[in-house]
Amino acid sequence: MSIINNTAMNKELKNDKPEPKKGSRQQIKNEEPATDMNLEKLTFPISLRFLPRLTAAIVTSLILLIAMPPQSAAQDRGEFDASIRMGGRYVHGSGIELRIFPENRQLLTTAFRHGIILERRLATERDFSEIARLAPYNDSEWEKAISGEQDAVRADNLDLAFEFLKNTRTPRGGSLSFEDGIGELREQKGDEDFEFAVFILTSVRDAAVAEALGLGYTDATVVQGSDYVYRARLAAAPALYTAVPEPFEITANADPSLYENPVYVYEGDGFLNFVWEETDQVSGYYIERKSPGETTFTRLNDAPLFNLTGQGYDGERRGSYSDEELQNYRVYTYRFRGYTMFGELVTFAEIEAMPRDRTPPEAPYLEKPVHAKPGEVHLRWHMNEVPAPDLMGFAVARAAETEGNFSVLHNELLPAGARTFTDTTFTAGQPNYYLVQAVDTAWNVSSSFPVAVTLIDTIPPARPAFLSGTVDSAGIVTLVVELNEERDLMGYRLYKANDPEHEFSVIREAFIDIDSLNHEVQTVFADTITLNSLTPEVYYKVRALDFNHNQSDFSEMMVIARPDTIPPVTPVFKRVLTRADAVELHFALSESRDVAVQKIYRKLSMNDPWVPLDTLQSGQTNYTDTTVTTGTAYYYSLQAADYSGNRSEFAHPVVARPYDSGVRPPVENLLLQFDENERVVSITWEYSLQGDEVFFVVYRQDDRGRFIQHRRTSERRFSESIRNGDDRAYAIKAFTTDGGQSVLSEALSAGE
């Protein structure tokens, strides 16, 4: 744990050694692969006739290493599918230089015998067009190429490739014995795979060899800046495998950053570790070093570094190198080089790095701090009698938790000879943890273990308070205490009594450990009380305690009523009065002391559930229901509920049916008009009831002065012709089909 960088430590602290670079990883400056770059050709001075045998795993890894990965997303391949992959680059003034990579020996042999069809399309197009047919040189062309080559290395590579080509034309096999046949086949397969791997490594890295084998081609017809897609197809199908041409996309532009690759360094104690992400552009790495005072680089590895991976590996590939036995604080310069697929050795990175002291001093041993005075905490620590010579000083830090955010308590490092420190800024009322860190001249840090101080404290916490207290029907009491604000709060003690005048007993203690990582104080408490008791209430108090066991005063009492399981007395009806448009109910409500509410219920059938009609007031003795319909039977009941939710039985129900008096309202606005010329009487009126069940009877006065029924109508008007001198009076009465009728209206005559 290093905390000295997070403090107000004096920035002028001196260090006699060179200032280390920021961070432990450094991205290096890359050298651009320009055309005038110092290039070296990769050669293979080896005869195919004397190749050593390799295991199948190593051969497979080597083949995967040199083959270009597909640019498109991987697809499911059949067991006998084999790909033909391509790689290339754009060379200004020449065009796009291409290399073709058959996946296995059989595809390569088929290409040698029948040739390869090279196709191209623009990236924006869909259809490929043939641009060339490639085939190996014939024997005379091989002899001419080898004899005419002035470069001895290239001549050797041409000769090696020609020898391999001739070997592919020579049938292999022979007699097979049951005892040795399988081993002979495996031996032959291993030889062929290794020959194929070395051949590919040789041919593709030399343009002249690749062209002679029909595996290289330079497309000089491209337009700079355009995007192209190439693929290579076999001119004939191989015997066993299905050849799958994989598209290769490239832009016809020189890419100065093609071989750039960041390298990272860890500057260790006497050593340097380098790591880089491997790319498909460069492989076979050499590391070169230039020590301080030297003017030339020295190669550190005799053989190129290859990262061999198993078949099917799809993870990240990283190269690494470690240079050891170096002198600390001396700046070394490194150059990283590798081969391209075209056989060129390029420098892709150069970096300066400096090993440095990373060995921390011994860790101090911190004694338990002492609260010696009211405002002082004294600290003392120990080191070896003879400390490390590069010990620069100490830093003392404090936090409220063992793994909290420690803060340094002074602005400058304490001297290397310091072994004590006095803290006057500690926080009373909360835990205080201390640690001491030893720092050397390279700013390596080692820490003591955190140690807490026990503060002298006589001040109790504040008086606590209950936030709430509840009890359920099973007698489970839940009490919530408001959390105190003291930083040194250790927890609470819960007390209980059945009488407020009795002594309260401790029933719960909830304390936290000062060294615990969990500093959450419990504030919710549970208790169980009996339901059948002579005391109707239970009483609780709580006290708060700090880590020095100082106790607060008692809180106010929390009174909890025991759960009530006895329902109230059931109310009863005393009398029911029924009218045409209302039902009047008289009753005696429940007289239980803990009644909270009493309601009246109503329903239309004894089989229906009770529906609340209204809530009754305390002391109410009657209720009138005016929401009734004449002729409908209604059932009524009462129920009381107490504060604990207990409900009485429903009162014995009573039934009432509002009766029909048969009296209907009279007609209104009666008007009689008489036309003397036509001798026609017309009567109109209005009526409040509507519907087909309403009709009217017109009464007419007879010779004796009595009103008798004259006409019946459902309309609200009547007219008829009368003779001269016939001036008898008329009246109207309303009727309903259920037998109701109104009183007879006033009488009107034509002579009036």
Stockholm file with secondary structure:
# STOCKHOLM 1.0

chainA/1-752         MSIINNTAMNKELKNDKPEPKKGSRQQIKNEEPATDMNLEKLTFPISLRFLPRLTAAIVTSLILLIAMPPQSAAQDRGEFDASIRMGGRYVHGSGIELRIFPENRQLLTTAFRHGIILERRLATERDFSEIARLAPYNDSEWEKAISGEQDAVRADNLDLAFEFLKNTRTPRGGSLSFEDGIGELREQKGDEDFEFAVFILTSVRDAAVAEALGLGYTDATVVQGSDYVYRARLAAAPALYTAVPEPFEITANADPSLYENPVYVYEGDGFLNFVWEETDQVSGYYIERKSPGETTFTRLNDAPLFNLTGQGYDGERRGSYSDEELQNYRVYTYRFRGYTMFGELVTFAEIEAMPRDRTPPEAPYLEKPVHAKPGEVHLRWHMNEVPAPDLMGFAVARAAETEGNFSVLHNELLPAGARTFTDTTFTAGQPNYYLVQAVDTAWNVSSSFPVAVTLIDTIPPARPAFLSGTVDSAGIVTLVVELNEERDLMGYRLYKANDPEHEFSVIREAFIDIDSLNHEVQTVFADTITLNSLTPEVYYKVRALDFNHNQSDFSEMMVIARPDTIPPVTPVFKRVLTRADAVELHFALSESRDVAVQKIYRKLSMNDPWVPLDTLQSGQTNYTDTTVTTGTAYYYSLQAADYSGNRSEFAHPVVARPYDSGVRPPVENLLLQFDENERVVSITWEYSLQGDEVFFVVYRQDDRGRFIQHRRTSERRFSESIRNGDDRAYAIKAFTTDGGQSVLSEALSAGE
#=GR chainA/1-752 SS CCCGGGSCCCTTCCCSSCCCCSSSCCCCBCCCCCTTSCCCBCCCCCCGGGCCCCCHHHHHHHHHHHSCCCSSCCCCCCTTEEEEEEEEEEETTTEEEEEEEESSHHHHHHHHHHCEEEEEEETTCSCCEEEEEECCCCHHHHHHHHHHCCCHHHHHHHHHHHHHHHHHTSCCCCCCCTTTHHHHHHHHHHHHHHHHHHHHHHHHTCHHHHHHHTCEEEETTCCTTCEEEEEEEESSCCSSCEEEECCEEEESSCCTTTTCCCEEEEECSSCEEEEEECCSSCEEEEEEEECTTCSSCEECCSSCBCCCCCTTCCSCCEEEEEECSCCTTCCEEEEEEEECTTSBEEEEEEEEECCCCCCCCCCCEECCCEEEETTEEEEEEECCSSCCTTEEEEEEEEESSTTSCCEESSSSCBCTTCCEEEESCCCTTSCCEEEEEEEETTCCEEECCCEECCCCCCCCCCCCCEEEEEECTTCEEEEEECCCCCTTEEEEEEEEESSTTSCCEEEEEEECCTTCSCCCCCCEEEEECCSSCSCSEEEEEEEEEETTCCBCCCCCCEEEECCCCCCCCCCEEEEEEECSSCEEEEEECCCCTTEEEEEEEEESSTTSCCEEEEEECTTCCEEEECCCCTTCCEEEEEEEEETTSCBCCCCCCEEECCCCCCBCCCCEEEEEEEETTTTEEEEEEECSCCSTTEEEEEEEECTTSCEEEEEEESSSEEEEECCTTCCCEEEEEEEETTSCBCCCCCCEETTC
#=GC SS_cons         CCCGGGSCCCTTCCCSSCCCCSSSCCCCBCCCCCTTSCCCBCCCCCCGGGCCCCCHHHHHHHHHHHSCCCSSCCCCCCTTEEEEEEEEEEETTTEEEEEEEESSHHHHHHHHHHCEEEEEEETTCSCCEEEEEECCCCHHHHHHHHHHCCCHHHHHHHHHHHHHHHHHTSCCCCCCCTTTHHHHHHHHHHHHHHHHHHHHHHHHTCHHHHHHHTCEEEETTCCTTCEEEEEEEESSCCSSCEEEECCEEEESSCCTTTTCCCEEEEECSSCEEEEEECCSSCEEEEEEEECTTCSSCEECCSSCBCCCCCTTCCSCCEEEEEECSCCTTCCEEEEEEEECTTSBEEEEEEEEECCCCCCCCCCCEECCCEEEETTEEEEEEECCSSCCTTEEEEEEEEESSTTSCCEESSSSCBCTTCCEEEESCCCTTSCCEEEEEEEETTCCEEECCCEECCCCCCCCCCCCCEEEEEECTTCEEEEEECCCCCTTEEEEEEEEESSTTSCCEEEEEEECCTTCSCCCCCCEEEEECCSSCSCSEEEEEEEEEETTCCBCCCCCCEEEECCCCCCCCCCEEEEEEECSSCEEEEEECCCCTTEEEEEEEEESSTTSCCEEEEEECTTCCEEEECCCCTTCCEEEEEEEEETTSCBCCCCCCEEECCCCCCBCCCCEEEEEEEETTTTEEEEEEECSCCSTTEEEEEEEECTTSCEEEEEEESSSEEEEECCTTCCCEEEEEEEETTSCBCCCCCCEETTC
//
